[in-house]
Amino acid sequence: MRCGAKCFLVEMEINGEKLIESVIARTPVEARKTIRIEYGAMAEILKVKEEKK
């Protein structure tokens, strides 16, 4: 884990199926970027929020 990293919950829709995945990133923008790299353009990101512990 990098300095300043947090855990974000990303809600996305792929092929009509909703998924929620946990991503470790510094900002919500970086979390979106990670999802786009992993799933490609077919993943429609609906919501990104910080996971509270």
N, C-alpha and C positions, 0 to 999 in steps of 0.2 A: 504494500500500500504506500502511496506517495504522501508527502506532507500536504495537509489541507484537504485530503480526499474524504468524501462522504459517501453514504449509500443512498442511491436514488431508486425509486420504484417507477418503472416505465410501463405504461399501459399502451399496448399497440394492437393493431388488427392486421392479421395476415390471412389472406384468402377467406375472408368472412369470419374468421375465428379470433376471438379476443384473447390476448395473452398478457400476463403481468410478469415482468422480469426485473430482478434486482441487479443494479449496475453500480460499480464503484467508480466515481469520477469526482473531479473538483467542482464542476459547475453543471447545471442542467443542460447547457449547450453541449458540453463534452459527453454527457450521458446519451443525448440524441445521436451524436456523431458515432459513438461506439455501437449503438443499435443499428444504424444505417450501414456501417462497415460489416457487421456480422450478418444481417438479414437482407441487405440490398434495398433497392428502391421499392420492392413490393410490400415492405412493412410501412403501414401508415401509423405514425405515432400520434396517439390521442392525448396523452397526458404524462407529464413528468413531475414527480413530487419527491421531496426529501423524506427518507424513512426516519421516523422518530424512534428513538430507543428508550 
